[in-house]
Amino acid sequence: MPDSQPELESQIAFLEDAVAILDKALASQQKQILDLQSQVRFLHQELKTHGVRLDAADVPADPPPPHY
């Protein structure tokens, strides 16, 4: 265990730097989450407005494969 003041100060400086880096990463991730939530709300509204469902679309089913 470090017992000298310079070593402790060095460790504190390292930890402060690590906290600052983690804080920036957290802020970036929070912004990404907010952006994604906004996109999901927009897409949800678009689906409600147009009333389109993928399972209700007139997409012809693939014919069954030929049997040998």
N, C-alpha and C positions, 0 to 999 in steps of 0.2 A: 504494500500500500504506500502510495507516495506520501511523503511527510514534509517535503520542502515547499515553501510558498511558491516558487516559480513553477514547479510541476503542477500544483493545484491550479494556479492561474492559467496555465496552458490547457489543462483539462476543461476548465470553465469556458475558456475561449472556444475550444473545440465544440463543446456542447451547445454554446450559444449559436455557433455557426450551423450546427446540425439542426437546431430548432428553427432557425431562419429558413433553411432550405426546405424543411418539412412544411413550414407554414406557407411558403410559396407554392409547393406542390398541392397542398390542401386547397388553397384559394383557386388554383387552376382547375382542379377536379370539380370543385363546387360550381365554377362557371360552366364547365362542360355539362354537368348535370342539369343546370338551369336551361342551357341551350337545348339539350335533348328533351327536356320536359316541354319546352315551348314547341318543338317540332312535333312531338307526339300529340299535343293539344291541337295543333294545326291540322295534322293528318286525321285526327278523330273528327274534327269539325268538317273536313272535306268529305269524309265518308258519310257523315250524317246528312250533309247538304245534298250529295249526289245519290244517296240511297243505294249505293252499289255494294253488293256482297260478292265475294269471289265464288262462293258456292252457288250463287244464283245467276251468274253470268252465262250467256249462251255460248259456251265453249264446247265444241263437239268433242266427245270422248274419243280417245284413240281406239281404232278397231282392235279387236282381240288378235293376238298373234296367230298365224296359221299353225295348225297342229300337223305334225308329220306322221 
